[in-house]
């Protein structure tokens, strides 16, 4: 049998401008302790370096750049970076908590509109923002910033992460977005919240939902979405039947590993550059890195596969029948267990509950 040759063509890149943030969200994967901020700021890539990376990315044929963090707008030189990168003709996306949208930022965005903006909303009241993000005033700042961003011709998506502290407002967050900004803006929810990575300080285990609550929340959101689309003829069994028909039992990752390095697009058609200049498969997986400052972006991309050494999966995962509904990837395994081959208990329980709530019930419905 001929060896499979994997073609790697970078299409999109994430530029993690900083891991600093003006909020202190309990569940953040990347936020460091505030005592580290001065050292972090000193070691962040300069505006000149980010703009040069953009030049290199354009030469590589990359079409889309995502600005992310931390909070990218926190950088004093964000306007310089943004304009310099934009000039290279990328499709630009931005993730922001919208609390730092100033007149200067709006003038910049009116001149060079992002193609897409993902706005994080973490509660429906100042009190919940205080509990989740450490700042009650951030609530109104996020509303005002979002309202300003909505005047741009950009595609806007609202995003939220539901944890124990804002679970009671999960529906209220959606209602808030609808009432403040219009019905055409749905709120996407993070499917799972992994433990913090790369030296971040959050104690995610203490605040994330139990697997049971997480699955029930996501299932209910799917049901609500279908109800809105289908109307009075909607039958709740439909969602179970839909998932049941499409479930197939295969070994974990076996179909996808043949067409990628890590079972996803990371390192194959996309990559992330960290705040300090390391190229890695995605923002979450820091197990494999190449030094983009030392080698240059193109060379760092070319040698990246040489850094990847994948161990065999845990025997429990190898023999699992729930591979196609499992939310595990190498990044989540590494974040949860500290090992690329680890079997995360949180994700295992998640898969078991999905199987019980959807697939097993669909057989008897």
Secondary structure, 3 states (H helix, E strand, C coil): CCCCCCCCCCCEEEEECCCCCCCCCCCCCCCCCHHHHHHHHHHCCCHHHHHHHHHHHHHCCCCEEEEECCCHHHCCCHHHHHHHHHCCCCEEEEEECCCCCCHHHHHHHHHCCCCEEEEECCCCCHHHHHHHHCCCHHHHHHHHHHHHHCCCCCEEEEEECCECCCHHHHHHHHHHHHHHHCCCCCEEECCCCCCCCCCCCCCHHHCECCHHHHHHHHHHHHHHHHHHHHHHHCCCHHHHHHHHHHCCCCCCCHHHHCCCCCCCCECCCEEEECCCCEEECCCCCCCCCEEHHHHCHHHHHHHHHHHCCCCCCCHHHHCCCCCCCCCCCHHHHHHHHCCCCCCCHHHHHHHHHHHHHHHHHHHHC
